């Protein structure tokens, strides 16, 4: 078993927290995990990406080769499209639908969405709305972990436990909100037709 995930978004969206939740769940199930990060300028809305490699065997490199990602998990649509060169032919793009308008010439959103919808197996998630409905707009990253959960090689219980552990220091109300966000993302991906492992 090997699963290579490229996580991306804009500084401040919680890309690294997303990677931490998934990595924590993988390690709890005795998978090997390696992660590499590129931090953007959060104050300026710079890009952030993390390579997360999971396997049942030791992993030599923490970087995913071009064309090797089984999953791109993106916090916003333009960032997801920007990293398509990493996606394997059978890979899946799961992206939040809402943009972060961090550049003056940000492309027309309807064109970005249309391009994503034309990709086989790609999924757009209204993650911002789902996070707000769950009680915290900042839980967008937890929504996206839930959306990706159908394609991750870990049990639901391990992912839920990782969410609990990630937010336990912030109190039970924050844990409950993030679990609600996680399940909302999972349900949205399922409604969009994303089920089953790769």
N, C-alpha and C positions, 0 to 999 in steps of 0.2 A: 504494500500500500504506500502510495506517495501522493500528497496533495500540495501543490504549490499555489499560493494565494498572493496576489498583489493587491494591497489595500492603498487607496489614494483619496485625496481630498485637499482641502485648503487649511492652512494653519489655524488652529483653534477649534476645528470641528470634532476632534477626538479620534483621529485616525489611529494613533498609537494605543489609545484605550481599547479600540476595537481589536487590534492585534493582540493586546494583552489578554483580553477575555478569551479569544479563540485559543491562544497559546496555552493559557492556564488550563483550559478544558482538555486540550490534547495531552499535556504532561500528566494530568490526573489519570488519564487512561494509559499511561506508560508509552505514549508515542515519543519519538524524538522530535525536537523542534528547534529550528534556527530562525533568527529574525535579523534583518538589516533595515536600517531606517535612513531616510533622507528628510531632514527637517527644513521646511521653508521659513520665510520670515513671517511669523504669525501676525505681527502688527501690520504688515503690508498685504496680507492675504496670499502669501506665497504657497506654492504647492508643497504637500507633504506626501511621502509614500513610504510604505513598509513592505518588504518582501518577507513572507512567512512561509516556511517550508516545513511540512509535517511528514513523518514517515515511520514505518515500523522497523526501519534499519537506521544506523548512523548516517548522518548527512554531512557530506564533505564541504559544501559551499553554502553560504547563507544568501547568495544571490540567485534569482530565478533566471535561467537563460532566456533570451529573446524567443518568443514563440512557445514558451514552456509553461505558462500559467494556466492551471485548470480553472481558476476563478479570478476575475477582477472584481473587487468589492469597492465601489466608489461612493464617496459622500456627496458627489455632485456630478452632473452629466458631462460637462466639458472635460473634467479631469479623467473620467472614465474613458472617454474617447481618445484622449491624449496618450493613453498608455496601451492602446490596442495592439501595438507591436509586440507586447509581452504575451498576448493571449494565444494559447494553443488552438489549433484548428477545431478541436472538439470542446474548447473552453467556453465558459459562460461569463457574461458581463451582468452584474447586478448593480444598479446605480440608483441613488436618490434622484428624484425627478426635479427637485428644486435647485435652482442655480445659486452660486455665490458670485455676484456681479463685481468681481475684483479687478477687472480690466475695462478700459474705455471702449474697446471694440469687441465686447463679448458677443458671440454670434446669437442670432435669433433663436429663442428657446424652442419654438415650434419646429424649426429645422433640426435642431439637436435631437429632440424627441423622435422626430420622424426617422432620422438616421438610426437611432438605437432600436426603434421598433422593427426596422427592416433586418436587423441582425438575428440570425437563427438563435433561439434560446435566450436572447437578452431580456432583462426584466427591469422595468421602471417601477420604483416604489415611491409613493408619496410620503416619504419618511418624515418630513417636517410636520405635516398635518398629523400623522400618526403619533409622533412624539408629543405634540401639543395636546392631542386627545388623551394621551396617557398621563398627562399632568406636568410634563417638563419638556420644553422645546429642545433643551440640550441633550435629551435622551435619543436624539437622532441616530447616534452611533450604535446604541443598543438595539434600536429598530432594525438597523442594517445587519447586525449580527444575527438577529432573528430571521431576517429575510434570507441570509446565507445558510442558515442551519440545515436546510434540506440538502445542501451540497457539501457539508462538512463530515469528516469521518468519525465524529464523536456522537455519543448518545445524548439525547435531550437532557437527561438528568445531569450530565457532566457540564453542559453549557449553562443550564440554570444555576448550578452550584457555582460556576465561575462568575456569573453575574452577581450572585449574592456576595461572594467573597470580594469582588472588585469594589462594591459599594457599601460594604458592611460598616466601615468606619464613619459613614455619613448618616447612619441611622436607618431604622426599619422602614420609614416612609419612603426614603430614597430607593432602598432596595425594592420595595413593592412597586414603585413607579417604573423602575427599570425592567423588572420582570414583566410588567404589563406592556411596556414598549417592545420588549423582546418578542412576546407572543403576538403582538399586533403585526410586527414585521414578518414573522413566520406565516401568519394567516394571509397576509397580503401577497407574499410570494406564492403560496399555495393557490390562492385565487387567480394568480397570473399564470398558473400552469407549471410552476417550478417545483417539482417533487422528485424524490429519489436521489440516490447518489450518482456521481458521475460514472 
